[in-house]
Amino acid sequence: MATRKKRIFAAAAGAAAVGAAVLGLSVSSATPSSSSLPAPNTPIKHLVVIYDENISFDHYFGTYPFATNPPGEPQFHALKGTPSVNGLNDALLTANPNLNLPQRLGPDQAITCDQNHGYSAEQAAFDSGLMDKFVQDTTGGGCAQHTFPNQSDYGPNGIVMDYYDGNTVTALWNLAQHFTLNDNSYNTQFGPSTPGAINLISGQTNGATAHGGTSSNIANGTLIGDAEPLFDQCSNASTPLNPDGTPGGVTASFSGRNVGDLMNTAGVTWGWFQGGFQPSSFQSGRAICGTQHTNIGGATQNDYVEHHEPFQYYASTANPNHNSPASVSNVGVSDPAGTPLTQAVNHQYDLSWFTKALDNGNLPQVSFLKPPAYQNGHAGNSDPLDEQQFLVNTINQIEQSKDWNSTAIVIDYDDSDGWYDHQMGPIIRQSQDVNDALTGPGKCGSAATPPAQNDRCGVGPRTPLLVISPYAKQNFVDNTFTEQASITKFIENNWNLGRIGNSSADSSAGTLMNAFTFTGTKRAPAIIMNPNTGEVVKTIPSGGSASSTSSTSSGSSATSSASASSGSSSNSLSAAAEKAAVVSSVKFSCHQAASGFRITLSCSTSNKSKAPAMVRARLYHGKKLVSNVASRMHQHRVKITIRLRHNAAHGRYTTRVSVDAGGSVAAWTRSLRIG
């Protein structure tokens, strides 16, 4: 046991020591007193980032703030004056340019099939901004597509288009009611979990190296898939360790810096806390990450997912053997002080240590929280209801702690899972490689010269982002353009850390500052929610006590007003990107003619932009869909012919046409009689 332990420690320690020397890092320190910690530039002394899995914005917030509220489901009624979001309008719900229309999923459909969320597949689904190929390109990545609800392979035709509302993701909708929801936030890059996690802590997926063989997860030195981390004994658990103690099989590591390195240099206390990080056992000196839990569908899931832990890809911030701190007072610092890196915790912890630190009164200045797999929201192994349990229990605990009045919680997602979202973000990082498909085969953008760092195509899909804090704007929809690296940027700015460099997205990322208000004395009250239903059961005024009067709902009637203004971004590139994300409405007209069992549609647009445009026509007999055809426009015109069989039922039919010009969708509906 000791021999192999030393080998992997020696490999990690040697690389970490070199990195520490180059970067000027401190790898051990005594537990600092609060007075000696670096002071923040805002009243936010503690930032907690809850990093969940695989949700697009429309999948959770597409119809916000309007919930269906059927009997027997948790109820949601929006507060008066709740702002609207850039979500699923009537045209997108009834005349969507995709092959299938979006459908509501209820709590009894919480567990679903995992979708295809690969780097190339997501780009192809965007179809140059038409956002119309999700059914063909991101449906069910390896899923059997069964139709029985609440199973990990539940995936009826078109489910990739579907969405939940406030009767299922009730807690998240209630948090949006009382704090800030951003509806213009994106993945920094296309692709699955690991690129998203790396972008969260470094804004840079280039600099990746494969070990033990080649990997399709790495292209041109850029990570585009879910490779296993080199500095983690729980990677590739079914393969033996290498002679040097590193995991067998193919793994990946990163050069360069991450925000953990910057925090170490500045003396900021911090930690990454992940469910299942604590080994269940050691076998021949190797850490075994074998703890498990059961989700609401009764399926047993391993808690720890190695490729969700980004700091384990960097020698300077890894804890290869999953060591635990000597005591709770050491959480957040380079622990244990004065010992070699071979025994260092290096700021990587089991999730349980966050709870202990919070209860002990030594909450780190920056905490990243990753739930165990059954509660992380990832379709296939988790679901909105198990995710809600984690979110509510964690947020309730933070809100009732002594540190709440100086804390901000950010909820963000590592990728979209391929779930449909109608809004394309701006192309900030172009790429020209065989893996790209956003604006054509091998293309992400239109630059004549390939970029120095290919395969970083971004920004990627739109995902939810919420800011929860006494200083958060209340019942506010923030339209400011942000991305995953915006969280990195907030940490850097709040604690004067500087920038990561090497073309990191932190320099161009939009700001989170518009979610906050630091002037005046009015602060957002805490809300205590029921983890089972997500409903608000208690409100604690700012500076108040837990004995405050309880409330049992989020508000009164579901009314809507115009979206709140976004304010301005902190740099010119982000401001330009924010402007680029706004698509003007499309104006079009159609003429319909019927002759026997043939219907001809002639449509044209008055939008003279060069953006690609497409028309999709659906023909219904009653509620039955009998034809579904689409065609791209040429010179702003298109003709579509729908042919029915001669034995088609006679009677009244309805034609619903969607015109999609550069991502802006409008609908046209007419009735006609056949036969």
Secondary structure, DSSP 4 states (H G I P E B T S, - for coil): -HHHHHHHHHHHHHHHHHHHHHHT-----PPPPGGGSPPPSSS--EEEEEEE-S--HHHHHTTTT-----TTS----PPTTPBP-S---HHHHHS-SSSS---EE-GGG-S-PPP---HHHHHHHHGGGT---HHHHTS-TT---B-SSSSTTB--TTGGG-EE-TTTSHHHHHHHHHSEEESSEE-SSSSSHHHHHHHHHHS--BSEEEESS--TTEETTEE-S-PPBTT-TTTTTTSPPPTTSS-SS-EEEE-S--HHHHHHHHT--EEEEETT-S-SEEETTEEE---EEE-TTS-EEES--GGG-GGGGSGGG--TT----SSGGGTTSSSSTTS-GGG--TTEEETHHHHHHHHHT---SEEEEE--GGGS--BTTB-HHHHHHHHHHHHHHHHTSTTGGGEEEEEEES--TT---S------B-B-STT--SSSTT-BS--SS--SSTT--BS--B--EEEESTTBPTTEEE---EETHHHHHHHHHHTT-----TT-GGGTPPPSGGGB--SSS--PPEEEE-TTT--EEEEE-TT--TTSPP-SSS-SS---BPPPP----SSHHHHHHHHHT--PPP-EEEEEEEETTEEEEEEEE-----S-EEEEEEEEETTEEEEEEEEE-BTTEEEEEEE--TTPPPEEEEEEEEEEETTEEEEEEEEEEE-
